Amino acid sequence: DIQVTQSPSTLSASAGDRVTITCRASQSITTWLAWFQQKPGKAPRLLIYKASTLESGVPSRFSGSGSGTEFTLTISSLQPDDFATYYCQQYNSFPYTFGQGTKVEIK
Amino acid sequence: EVQLVESGGGLVQPGGSLRLSCVASGFTFSRYWMYWVRQAPGEGPMVVSVINTDDTYTRYADSVKGRFTISRDNAKNTLYLQVNSLRAEDTAVYYCARDSGRALGDLPHWGQGTLVTVSS
C-alpha cells in the first residue's frame, strides 16, 4: 500500500496568514493527489484534485502543487472559515490512502 | 444536485452484523463507481471498499476483506455494505461516496455518514 504522510499535524495561525501543508507519498503517485477540508461532524470536502486543480466552487486562495512524492497545499490568506482539519489522499492505486490530517488552529 | 443518504448504523456487539445502505439521487446512479469510506474517531478517512457500475468488480481494504461485502441495486439507486464479524476497531462513521467520473478514487461527493459503534 502507498503511505501518505502529512506535516505538520497541527498548525497555529492567524487570519490573513499564508499557510502551507506538506504531504509525502511513499512512492511516486505522479499527480494523483487530492486535498480535503473537514470540519467537526461533517464529511470531508474536496478542495483540490490532480495535485493542483481547484474543485468547482472552492475559493482561489487555496492552491496545490507538486508531483511524484512531494506535494503542498497553500492557503494564501487564511480566513476565519478555513480553521479546520486538512487531509491529503492519494488515488494512484487502491487502497486510496489518506494522510493523518493537519489541524489548522487559531493562534 | 448530488445527494447521498446513508442509514443502517447503530450500536452492535463484537461479532455482530449490520447492513448499511446509501440512497443516491440527483444523478444517474448506474453510471458511477461507488465507494464506502470510514473514519474512526480522531483519525483520517480510510477507503473500505469500491464497486464498479454493474457490480462485476469489487475491492476491499485488507482490514475488512472476508468480513465486509459491497453491493448495489441500480434499479433502486442504492449502495449497500454488509458488515459481519464486527470488531471494536470497526467503530467509525461510514460514508458512501461517488466517483467524479474524472478518475477512479477521485471523490468529490460524500454523504453525511452513519455511525457504527462496536461495543459490548
Interface residues (C-beta under 8 A of the other chain):
Chain A: D1 W32 A34 F36 K42 A43 P44 L46 Y49 K50 E55 Y87 Q89 Y91 N92 F94 P95 Y96 T97 F98 G99 Q100 G101
Chain B: E43 G44 P45 M46 V47 V50 R59 A61 D62 Y95 S100 R102 A103 L104 G105 D106 L107 P108 W110 G111 Q112 G113
